């Protein structure tokens, strides 16, 4: 019987391999015009990438760029699991959660 591992049980190499697999599935879905399937694989890949992010690198109270949403910044209030909770700057200050992999340090220049 082939039992699948949970992402939390995978090592770094297995996680990176899973991200590559999901990105390939997303690419194929996009080529076939299956936009919703493409979006599912993309989001799942971001969640898997979040397991590769050290939560200690995300500091509550600091601002981060949002990957894929140029010019938008996210103020982190607190972390819970693989998600950073906070709000987008310049918006209506509605609390939301973003996967850790979507947050990019402002100081890194990009």
Helices and strands as residue ranges (DSSP letters): G 7-9, H 12-31, H 35-50, G 55-57, E 63-66, E 73-80, E 83-88, E 96-99, G 100-102, E 103-105, G 106-108
